[in-house]
Amino acid sequence: MNNQVLFTHKDLVERSKLGDRKTQYKLYSLYVNAMFNVSVRMVKSKEDAEDILQESFIDAFKNLDSFRYESTFGSWLKRIVINKSINHLKLKRIPLIALEEHENWIPQQEEDIKEEDLDISSIKTAIKQLPEGYQTIINLYLIEGYDHVEIGEILGISTSTSKSQYHRAKKKLVGLMS
Protein backbone atom coordinates (compact mmCIF):
# COMPACT_ATOMS: atom_id res chain seq x y z
CA MET A 1 0.00 0.00 0.00
CA ASN A 2 1.48 3.33 -0.92
CA ASN A 3 1.94 6.13 1.60
CA GLN A 4 -0.60 8.38 -0.05
CA VAL A 5 -3.33 5.83 0.69
CA LEU A 6 -2.07 5.22 4.23
CA PHE A 7 -2.19 8.94 4.95
CA THR A 8 -5.75 9.45 3.66
CA HIS A 9 -7.41 12.01 5.95
CA LYS A 10 -4.14 12.44 7.89
CA ASP A 11 -4.89 16.11 8.56
CA LEU A 12 -8.30 15.22 10.01
CA VAL A 13 -6.83 12.41 12.10
CA GLU A 14 -4.05 14.61 13.46
CA ARG A 15 -6.43 17.46 14.36
CA SER A 16 -8.80 14.90 15.93
CA LYS A 17 -5.92 13.60 18.05
CA LEU A 18 -5.67 17.11 19.48
CA GLY A 19 -9.33 16.95 20.55
CA ASP A 20 -10.81 19.19 17.83
CA ARG A 21 -14.51 18.24 18.05
CA LYS A 22 -15.48 19.74 14.68
CA THR A 23 -12.76 17.75 12.97
CA GLN A 24 -13.79 14.60 14.84
CA TYR A 25 -17.31 15.13 13.55
CA LYS A 26 -15.98 15.48 9.99
CA LEU A 27 -14.08 12.22 10.37
CA TYR A 28 -17.18 10.59 11.86
CA SER A 29 -19.29 11.84 8.94
CA LEU A 30 -16.86 10.38 6.41
CA TYR A 31 -17.01 6.87 7.91
CA VAL A 32 -20.31 6.50 9.76
CA ASN A 33 -22.35 5.00 6.90
CA ALA A 34 -19.73 2.47 5.82
CA MET A 35 -19.07 1.37 9.40
CA PHE A 36 -22.79 1.06 10.11
CA ASN A 37 -23.11 -1.24 7.10
CA VAL A 38 -20.23 -3.38 8.36
CA SER A 39 -21.83 -3.79 11.77
CA VAL A 40 -25.42 -4.32 10.63
CA ARG A 41 -24.28 -7.07 8.24
CA MET A 42 -22.79 -8.86 11.20
CA VAL A 43 -25.30 -8.31 14.00
CA LYS A 44 -28.47 -8.17 11.87
CA SER A 45 -30.07 -5.49 14.02
CA LYS A 46 -30.12 -1.80 13.18
CA GLU A 47 -30.45 -0.86 16.84
CA ASP A 48 -27.55 -3.06 17.94
CA ALA A 49 -25.44 -1.84 15.02
CA GLU A 50 -26.13 1.79 15.99
CA ASP A 51 -25.00 1.09 19.57
CA ILE A 52 -21.89 -0.74 18.37
CA LEU A 53 -21.12 2.10 15.99
CA GLN A 54 -21.28 4.72 18.73
CA GLU A 55 -19.10 2.62 21.04
CA SER A 56 -16.64 2.07 18.19
CA PHE A 57 -16.26 5.75 17.42
CA ILE A 58 -15.90 6.61 21.10
CA ASP A 59 -13.15 4.00 21.45
CA ALA A 60 -11.49 5.13 18.22
CA PHE A 61 -11.38 8.78 19.31
CA LYS A 62 -10.18 7.83 22.80
CA ASN A 63 -7.40 5.72 21.31
CA LEU A 64 -6.39 7.86 18.34
CA ASP A 65 -2.90 8.21 19.78
CA SER A 66 -2.40 4.49 19.15
CA PHE A 67 -3.18 4.93 15.43
CA ARG A 68 0.21 4.90 13.68
CA TYR A 69 -0.69 4.92 9.96
CA GLU A 70 0.30 1.28 9.54
CA SER A 71 -3.02 0.91 7.73
CA THR A 72 -5.61 3.41 6.55
CA PHE A 73 -7.74 5.07 9.21
CA GLY A 74 -10.78 3.37 7.64
CA SER A 75 -9.18 -0.08 8.00
CA TRP A 76 -8.21 0.63 11.59
CA LEU A 77 -11.73 1.84 12.41
CA LYS A 78 -13.31 -1.10 10.58
CA ARG A 79 -11.29 -3.51 12.72
CA ILE A 80 -12.68 -1.81 15.85
CA VAL A 81 -16.25 -2.06 14.51
CA ILE A 82 -15.83 -5.73 13.58
CA ASN A 83 -14.30 -6.59 16.95
CA LYS A 84 -17.14 -4.84 18.79
CA SER A 85 -19.69 -6.60 16.56
CA ILE A 86 -18.07 -9.98 17.25
CA ASN A 87 -18.03 -9.25 21.00
CA HIS A 88 -21.71 -8.37 20.78
CA LEU A 89 -22.45 -11.69 19.05
CA LYS A 90 -20.41 -13.55 21.66
CA LEU A 91 -22.39 -11.87 24.44
CA LYS A 92 -25.57 -13.03 22.75
CA ARG A 93 -23.93 -16.49 22.61
CA ILE A 94 -24.41 -17.04 18.90
CA PRO A 95 -22.24 -20.08 18.32
CA LEU A 96 -20.42 -21.29 15.27
CA ILE A 97 -21.86 -24.75 14.77
CA ALA A 98 -20.96 -27.60 12.51
CA LEU A 99 -23.28 -27.79 9.52
CA GLU A 100 -24.17 -31.40 10.27
CA GLU A 101 -25.42 -30.33 13.70
CA HIS A 102 -27.79 -27.68 12.35
CA GLU A 103 -31.43 -28.71 12.43
CA ASN A 104 -32.07 -27.72 8.80
CA TRP A 105 -29.07 -29.50 7.35
CA ILE A 106 -29.79 -31.79 4.44
CA PRO A 107 -26.79 -33.52 2.87
CA GLN A 108 -26.64 -32.71 -0.82
CA GLN A 109 -24.28 -32.55 -3.72
CA GLU A 110 -22.81 -29.19 -4.61
CA GLU A 111 -24.60 -27.91 -7.65
CA ASP A 112 -23.19 -25.53 -10.19
CA ILE A 113 -24.88 -22.19 -10.22
CA LYS A 114 -24.78 -20.18 -13.39
CA GLU A 115 -23.42 -16.70 -12.84
CA GLU A 116 -26.28 -15.15 -14.82
CA ASP A 117 -28.75 -16.72 -12.36
CA LEU A 118 -27.24 -14.79 -9.44
CA ASP A 119 -28.25 -11.37 -8.28
CA ILE A 120 -27.29 -9.46 -5.17
CA SER A 121 -30.71 -9.60 -3.55
CA SER A 122 -30.98 -13.39 -3.92
CA ILE A 123 -27.48 -13.81 -2.49
CA LYS A 124 -28.34 -11.56 0.48
CA THR A 125 -31.58 -13.48 1.02
CA ALA A 126 -29.73 -16.80 0.97
CA ILE A 127 -27.04 -15.53 3.38
CA LYS A 128 -29.78 -14.49 5.82
CA GLN A 129 -31.08 -18.09 5.77
CA LEU A 130 -27.73 -19.45 6.98
CA PRO A 131 -27.19 -20.19 10.67
CA GLU A 132 -25.79 -17.12 12.49
CA GLY A 133 -22.28 -18.53 12.81
CA TYR A 134 -22.08 -19.23 9.10
CA GLN A 135 -23.34 -15.74 8.32
CA THR A 136 -20.49 -14.35 10.42
CA ILE A 137 -17.86 -16.40 8.55
CA ILE A 138 -19.33 -15.52 5.12
CA ASN A 139 -19.48 -11.82 6.03
CA LEU A 140 -15.92 -11.71 7.35
CA TYR A 141 -14.42 -13.71 4.47
CA LEU A 142 -16.42 -12.73 1.38
CA ILE A 143 -17.71 -9.28 2.24
CA GLU A 144 -15.13 -7.81 4.63
CA GLY A 145 -12.18 -9.53 2.93
CA TYR A 146 -10.46 -11.07 5.94
CA ASP A 147 -8.39 -14.21 5.44
CA HIS A 148 -8.82 -17.32 7.58
CA VAL A 149 -5.89 -16.49 9.87
CA GLU A 150 -7.46 -13.09 10.64
CA ILE A 151 -10.92 -14.62 11.07
CA GLY A 152 -9.46 -17.15 13.48
CA GLU A 153 -7.92 -14.34 15.53
CA ILE A 154 -11.10 -12.26 15.48
CA LEU A 155 -13.39 -15.13 16.49
CA GLY A 156 -10.95 -16.93 18.76
CA ILE A 157 -10.98 -20.10 16.65
CA SER A 158 -8.26 -21.95 14.76
CA THR A 159 -7.47 -21.18 11.13
CA SER A 160 -8.58 -24.69 10.16
CA THR A 161 -11.92 -24.20 11.95
CA SER A 162 -12.41 -20.96 10.05
CA LYS A 163 -11.67 -22.73 6.76
CA SER A 164 -13.98 -25.65 7.49
CA GLN A 165 -16.77 -23.36 8.72
CA TYR A 166 -16.40 -21.27 5.56
CA HIS A 167 -16.46 -24.37 3.35
CA ARG A 168 -19.59 -25.65 5.07
CA ALA A 169 -21.23 -22.22 4.95
CA LYS A 170 -20.43 -21.88 1.25
CA LYS A 171 -21.80 -25.37 0.56
CA LYS A 172 -25.00 -24.53 2.43
CA LEU A 173 -25.23 -21.19 0.59
CA VAL A 174 -24.86 -22.92 -2.78
CA GLY A 175 -27.62 -25.32 -1.74
CA LEU A 176 -29.89 -22.43 -0.82
CA MET A 177 -29.17 -20.72 -4.13
CA SER A 178 -30.09 -23.80 -6.19
C-alpha positions, -999 to 999 in steps of 0.1 A, spaced: 0 0 0 15 33 -9 19 61 16 -6 84 -1 -33 58 7 -21 52 42 -22 89 49 -57 95 37 -74 120 59 -41 124 79 -49 161 86 -83 152 100 -68 124 121 -41 146 135 -64 175 144 -88 149 159 -59 136 180 -57 171 195 -93 169 206 -108 192 178 -145 182 180 -155 197 147 -128 177 130 -138 146 148 -173 151 136 -160 155 100 -141 122 104 -172 106 119 -193 118 89 -169 104 64 -170 69 79 -203 65 98 -224 50 69 -197 25 58 -191 14 94 -228 11 101 -231 -12 71 -202 -34 84 -218 -38 118 -254 -43 106 -243 -71 82 -228 -89 112 -253 -83 140 -285 -82 119 -301 -55 140 -301 -18 132 -305 -9 168 -275 -31 179 -254 -18 150 -261 18 160 -250 11 196 -219 -7 184 -211 21 160 -213 47 187 -191 26 210 -166 21 182 -163 58 174 -159 66 211 -131 40 214 -115 51 182 -114 88 193 -102 78 228 -74 57 213 -64 79 183 -29 82 198 -24 45 192 -32 49 154 2 49 137 -7 49 100 3 13 95 -30 9 77 -56 34 66 -77 51 92 -108 34 76 -92 -1 80 -82 6 116 -117 18 124 -133 -11 106 -113 -35 127 -127 -18 158 -163 -21 145 -158 -57 136 -143 -66 170 -171 -48 188 -197 -66 166 -181 -100 173 -180 -93 210 -217 -84 208 -225 -117 191 -204 -135 217 -224 -119 244 -256 -130 227 -239 -165 226 -244 -170 189 -222 -201 183 -204 -213 153 -219 -248 148 -210 -276 125 -233 -278 95 -242 -314 103 -254 -303 137 -278 -277 124 -314 -287 124 -321 -277 88 -291 -295 73 -298 -318 44 -268 -335 29 -266 -327 -8 -243 -325 -37 -228 -292 -46 -246 -279 -76 -232 -255 -102 -249 -222 -102 -248 -202 -134 -234 -167 -128 -263 -151 -148 -288 -167 -124 -272 -148 -94 -283 -114 -83 -273 -95 -52 -307 -96 -35 -310 -134 -39 -275 -138 -25 -283 -116 5 -316 -135 10 -297 -168 10 -270 -155 34 -298 -145 58 -311 -181 58 -277 -195 70 -272 -202 107 -258 -171 125 -223 -185 128 -221 -192 91 -233 -157 83 -205 -143 104 -179 -164 86 -193 -155 51 -195 -118 60 -159 -117 73 -144 -137 45 -164 -127 14 -177 -93 22 -151 -78 46 -122 -95 29 -105 -111 59 -84 -142 54 -88 -173 76 -59 -165 99 -75 -131 106 -109 -146 111 -95 -171 135 -79 -143 155 -111 -123 155 -134 -151 165 -110 -169 188 -110 -201 167 -83 -219 148 -75 -212 111 -86 -247 102 -119 -242 120 -124 -210 100 -117 -227 68 -140 -257 75 -168 -234 87 -164 -213 56 -165 -244 34 -196 -256 51 -212 -222 50 -204 -219 13 -218 -254 6 -250 -245 24 -252 -212 6 -249 -229 -28 -276 -253 -17 -299 -224 -8 -292 -207 -41 -301 -238 -62 
